[in-house]
Amino acid sequence: MDKVKILWADDEIDLLKPQMLFLEKKGYEVVTVTNGHDALEECEQNNDFDVVFLDESMPGLTGLETLEKIKENNPLLPVVMITKNEAEHIMEEAIGAQISDYLIKPVNPNQILLTLKKIIDNKRLVREKTTSDYQQEFRMLSMEINSGLNFEQWVDVYKKLINWEIKIDESESRDIIDILATQKSDANSEFCRYVVRNYENWINEADEAPVMSHNLMRKKVFPELQDDVPTFMVLLDNLRYDQWKTIEPILKDLYRIEKEDFFFSILPTATQYSRNAIFAGMLPAGIERTFPQQWKNDNDEGGKNLYEDFFLQEQIKRKMRKPVKADYIKVTNVAGAKTLQDNIQNYLKNDLTVIVYNFIDMLSHARTEMEVLKELAGDEKAYRSLTKSWFLNSPLWTALQKIADKDVQLIVTTDHGTIRVNTPSRVVGDRETTTNLRYKVGRNLQYERRDVLDFRDPIKAGLPRPNVSSTFIFAKEDKFFLYPNNYNYYHNYYKNTFQHGGISLEEMICPVVKLRSR
């Protein structure tokens, strides 16, 4: 490895000989100058400096002036400001000019070494520490995954896996990315077995059931409503827990997180089923029975989520003991987003304002169809990054900023998540069989039993029965359903795309987060 090369500019450089000797013994190469003009000349003639130490109070060209000129030509070159002056305005100017660190004289050799480690070796040190920490926790996580967890423990394991995934991605610890991916896959296998054993009992309101889509409003939202504080519930379609963690720091600038909670999406983990269940406060079979005009099965003509506002208002009437002034807004295009941004303050008079925002769902569908988006969101890390960029520049974030100075409560949630599919599973069905890749409903289905959870009597899963012999099947883990016709073409087309409807940690375990304006 080449020596790290340091430029040190200080008009009292002779007094710093002990520091220079210390750095040279540690293997650093140090070039010294006594003024800002010479520092700039060195930077122009030698573009291979790794870091610059800059005295703030040099005669002639000051440290701040030198810093400004260095950054004009070398914006990415790390600069450490060293000064006797602790005046706040000088520190603020230096920090505003994007210094990498700030040291107060007299500086001792260990301070300098620590600064160099932070700047030069930071990524390596973080990578090594992350790798070491994950290796220590790997065995404990593996034991947890195979220890017969309950739903709360599964949420905890999922959170740990995602937090490790984000840490490892940020530290670029490439040597353990594959190990974590394997552990996450093992976790999904065990989680699917757990869901298969328990799902029917959950639907029948067993004592040990998690909060699910159909009782989310009753258990997690309505109890939070307050007379004097408007509540905004933002439902981001298709938002996974890892995507929530990428937008969390943005929201925390203006909102305080009071509680990070979870619910389980019903099956199918698809908008038509999960979101209607959320707003109706009923399982799909109950919706069809109570509101036959509003419910549509997969193969029925027309939109499948056109009555969410109606379902919400009906649920409020049934579940709330006193009147609740509520509005429902669905954003599915740019015009709708702009309208929300312009009118958000008008909703402060409501007790509850529900905002359904469809961007992430559209992104996952567009990624399947468009090669350029497959490149931009090639894996989970890139998908998270794209989500963060969208949210930071979205009309939704602009709207939430407009109400952040008022006393408001914000609930951020979703209807289901999504998983990157990789393993095809063959299905044979008639022409009435639905086209979904992660779940199917049809008559006379033939399928690989080990790959699915099936319900030959859909009522047991809280689902409508479109025909007398209808069966629902749900893909486990990272499976996706393919017909034998054009098998290889569709295998290549859909492999490595983000899909939903089946059983996985990513699709079923959904964040519901309560925040309050600061």
N, C-alpha and C positions, 0 to 999 in steps of 0.2 A: 504493500500500500504506500502511495506517495506521502511525503511529509505534508502536514497541514501548514499552510503558509499564512503568516499574520503580518499585516501592516500596522505599525503603532506610531501614532503622531502625537507628540507631546513636547512643548517647549522646554521641559525639564527632564528630557529623556535620560540625561546622565545619572539622575537620581534613581532611575528605575533599573539599573544594571542587575541588582539581585533578582528582580522579576524575570529579566531577559535570560539570565543564566539558568534559572529554574525551568523556564519553558523549553530552552534548548536541551537541557538534560532529559526532559520528558519527550523529546523527539519532535518538537515544533520548530519551524523555521521562522525567524522574526526579522523583518526589515523595519528599520526605524527612521523617522524624519522628525524635524523640530517645528514644522509649521504646516498650515493648511495648504499653501500653494504647492509645497513639495509632495504632500500627500496626494493631491489631485494629479500631479505629474506622474507619480509612481503608479497610480491607478490607471492612467492612460497608457503608460508604457508597458505595464505588466497586468494583464487581465486574468492572472491566475491566483489572485489572493482569495483565501477562503473566508477571511474575516478581517475587519478593521477595528482597532481600538483608537478612539478619538478623544483627545482632551478638549473639554468644552471651552476653556478660557485661554486659548493661544492668542498671542498678539497678531495683528494684521487680520487675516481671515479667521474668524472665530470658528469654534467647533460646529456650531449650528449652521453657519454659512457653508462650511466645508461639507457637512453632512448633506445639505440640500443639493450641492453640486455633484457629490458622489452618487446620490440617488437618481439624479437626472440621467446619468450615463450608465449606472449599474444598479437598477432598481431592486435586484434580487440579492445583492451583496450584503451579508449581515454586517451591521455596524453596532459597536458597543460604545456608548457615551460614558466618559469618565470625567468627573468634575469635583471641585471643592465646594461648589455652590449648590445648596439644597433648595434654592428658590423654586416655588411651585410652578411658576410660569415657564421656567427653563425646562423642567421635567416634562410639562405638558407639551411644549413645542417639540422636544426631542421625541416623545412618544408619538405625537401626531405625525412626525416625519418618518415613522415606522422603524425606529431603532429596534435591535434585537434584545438589548439588555441595557441596564443603567447602573453604574457603579460609582460610589462616593469615595474620594481620596481620604486617607491613604488606603490603597488596595493591597491586600496581601496575596501571595502567590496562590493560596488555595481558593480564594475568591475567583481569581482569573481562571484557574483550572476548571472550577465548577461551571463558570460561564461558557468556556470552550466545550465542555462536555455537553451542556444543554444545547448549544448551537450546532456543533459539528457532529457529535455522536448521539444526538437525541433519538433519531430514528432507530439506530442500531440498539441503543440501550432499551428503548421501549419495546422493540421487537423481541429482544432476548428475555426481558422481564415478562412480557405477555406469554411467550412460549413456555417459559418456566412455570408460570402460574397456572396455565391451562393444563400442562402435563401433570401438575400436582392434583388438579381438580378432576381430571379425566376419569380416574378410577372411581372417585366418589359419585360422579354423575352416572357412570355406567351402572353402579350398584343401585342407585336411586331408580333409574329407568326400569330395572328388572325386579323391583321390590314390591309390586302390587300396589301402585299408587291410587289415591282417590282423586277426584277432579281438582281439588284445590292444590294438591301436590303436583298434578300434571301441569297446572298453570305455572307453578313455581319452577319446574324443570324447563318448561318452554321459555320462560323469561331468561333463565340462566343460559340456555343454548343461544338465544338471540343476542344477549349481551356479549357473550363470547364471540359470536359471529361478527358483531360490529367492532369489537376490540381488535380481533385478529385482522379484519379487513383494514382498519385504520393503521395498524402497526405494520402491515404488509408482511406478516409472518407466514410466508408462502409454504414453509415446510410443514405446517400443521393445519392448513386449510382443508386438505383432503381428509385428515383424521377427524376433524370436527364434522365435516360433511357426512362421513360414515357414521359417526355417533348420532347425528341428527336423524339419519335414515333409520338407525336402530330404534331411536326414540319413537319415530312415526310408526314403525311396525308394531311396537308394544302398545302405543296409543290406539291404533286401529283395533287391536285385540280387545282393549279395554272398552272402546265404544261399542263394538259388536256385542259384548257381554251385557252392557248396561243400557243401551239406547232405548229399548222398548220400555224399560222401567222408568227412565227419565220422562218419557212422553206421558206415561200414566201417573206422573206427579209423585214419584217415590220420594221418601223423606230425604234420601241422600242425593237428590238431583241438583245439578247446578242451575243457576239462573239461565234461561234460554230465550231465544228470540221472542217467543209469544208472551213471556212475562217480564221482559226487559223494562218496558215503560212503567209497569205497576210496581216493580221492585227497586229499580235503579234511578228512575227519572221523576215520577210523580211525587215520591216522598221528599225530593229535594226542592220542590217548588216553595217559594216564600212570597208572602203578600207584598212586601216592599222591595223585592229584588227581581228584576226581569231575568228570565232564564232563556238562554239561546242554546238549543241542542243542534249541533252540527254533525250530520251523518255523512261521512265520506265513503261512498260506495267502494267496496273492495279494499279497504284500508287494512293492511296487516300490522301486527304489533311492531315489527321491525321498521315499517314505514312511519308508524306513530313516533318511534324513538328519534327519527330524523327530523320531524317537524316540531318535536317537543321543545328543543332549545330556542326555536324562533318564538313560539308562543310564550315561553317563560320570561321573555323580555318585558312583556306587558301583563301577563296573567300569572297568578300564583297557583300551583298545582296543590289541590287539597286532598285528592284521593285518586290513585290509579287502580282501577278495578277491571273485572273481566266478566263476560258472559259467553255462553256456548251457542253458536249458530245451530239452528235446526238443520236437518237434512231434507232436501238437497241444500247445500250451501250455495244457493243461487238467489239472485235478487227477487225473482218472481215469488219464491216461497219465503225466504227469510225476512225480506223487508215488509211484505204484506203482513206476515205474522207479527212483526214488531209493532206496526201501527194499528192493526186490528186487535192486538192483545189476545189472539186466538191462534191455534194451529190451523194449517190450511184446510183440513177436513171440517173444522168448525166454521171457518169463513164461508166455505162452499154451502154448508148447511144453513147458516144464518143469513148470508147475503148472496143467494144464488145468482142474482143479476150482475153482481160485481166481480165474482170469481171467474177466472178463465183458466182452463187446463192448458197444458203445453201446446196441443195441436189446435186449440180454438183460435179463430181469427181475432185480431185486434191486440192492442197493448195489454200487457199483463200487470202493469203497475199504475193504472190510471186512477185508482180510487184511494190512494193512500191518505189524502186529506180527509175524505169521507170517513175512512176507517178510524183515523186519529180522533176526529170529533166524536164519533160514536163511542170510542173507548173512554174518552174523557167523561162523557155523560154517564157511562156505566160505572166507572171506577172512582170518580171524584165526588166527594160529598158536597162540594160547593162549586159554583160556576168558575170556570177557568177560561180566561180570554186567551185564545191560542190562534196562531197563524201558521200556515204550512207553505214553504217555498221550495220548489224543485228547480235546480239549475242544471240544464243539460246542454247549454250552448253559450257562446260569447255574449249575445244580447242579454240573456238571463243573468249572467254574471255581472254585467255592467249595471243592470237594473238593481240587483241586490246591493252592489257597492254604493249606488246613489241613494238608495232608500233605507239603508240599514237602521238609521236613527229613528225612523218612523215606527219601528217595532219595539222601541223601548217602553211603549205604553202597554205592551202585552205581558201576561204572566209567563207565557211560554211561546217561543218562536222556534219552529223546527225548520232547519235548512238541510235539504238533501242535495248533495253536490256530487255530480257523476263523473268527474274528470278521471279518477284513477281507474275506474271500470272501463272507460273509453280508451285509456292508455293501454290497458292489457289486451283489449280486443284489437286495437290498431297495431300493437306490436306483433300480433299473430299474422296480420295481413301485410305489413310493410317491412321490407328488408332493412331499411334505414333505421327503423326503431328497434329491430332485433340487434343491430350493432350498438345503438345507444343504450339499450337496456339488456345487455347480453346475459347478465346474471343478477343475483340478488343485490349485490353491492351497487351495480349500475342502476338497477331499478329503484333502489333507495335514493340514490343521488338525483335521479330524474324527478322523483316525487318531491324531494326537498327543493330543487330548483323551481319546479312548478309552484309549490305552495308559497315560496318566498316572493314570487313575482305575480301571484294570483290576485284577482279582484276580491276573492274571499278573504285573504289576509289583509288587504286594504280595508275591507268592510269591518273586520274585527278590530283593526287599529282605531277606527272611527268611534267605536263604542267603549274602548278600553279605559277612557278617562271617567266613565260613569261606573256606578256600583252595579255590576252585572255578574251573573253566574253563567259559566260556559260549560257545556257537557259535550265532549268530543267522542264520537263512537263510529261504528260501521255496521254493516249488515252481515258481512262474511269476509273472509280473506281469499287468498289465491295461492296456488302452488305451481312450481315449475315442473312440468311433467316430462318423464323420460322413458317410461316402460309401457309398451303397448300391451293391450289385453283384447283378445278377439271376442266379438259379440256377433250373433246372428239374430236378426229380427225381421218382422214384416215391414211393409212400407209405411205403416202408421207409427213405427217406433221413433222416438224423439232423437234428435241429432246431437244432443249434448255429449261432450267428451268425458265428463266426470260422473254423470248419472244418466240413466235411461229409464223410460217407462214405456212399456209395450206388452203385447200379448205373445205368448210362445217364445219368449226370449231364450236363447242358448248362450251360455257364458261360462267362463272359468270360475268355478265356485270359490276357489281360494283367493281370487282377486277382488271379491266384492262382499258387501253386506246386502242381502236381498230381503225384500218384503213381498211375499206372494199375496199377503193380505195388507194392502197399503194403510188401512184404518189403524192397524197396530203401530204404525209410524206417524199417526196423526195426519195422514195424507188422503186426498180424494182418490176415488177409484174411477178413472175415466171410462173403463169398460169392466165387465164382470170378471174377466180373466187378466186384468192388468197387473203387472209386476213392476216394482221399482228396484233398480240395482244401483249401488253407490260404489265408486272406485275407491280402493284403499291406497294409502301411501302415494307414490308418484305415478300411478297407473293412468292410462287414458285409453278409452274404448275405440276400437277400430273394427270396421266390417271387413270381411275377406276380400271384397271387391276393391281393386286398386290399393291393396294393403300397403305396398312399399312406398307408393307416392304419398299417401296420407301419413304414413309413419314419419317420413322425412319432413313433411310439411308441418306437422304438429309437435314433433319432438322438440323439447327445450322451449316450449311456449308456456305462458302463465295461464292456468285454467282454474275453474272452480266448480263446485257442485258435489264433490266427494268428501272423503274422510281424511283429514290430516290435521296436525297441530296448527298449521298456517291458516287453514280454511275455517276451522271450528272455534278456535280460541280467539275471541275478539276483544279488543280494548274498549273500555268505557271510562272516560277520565273526567273528573269534576275539577274545574278551575274557577278562580275568582279574580276579577280585575284587581290590580295592585293599588 
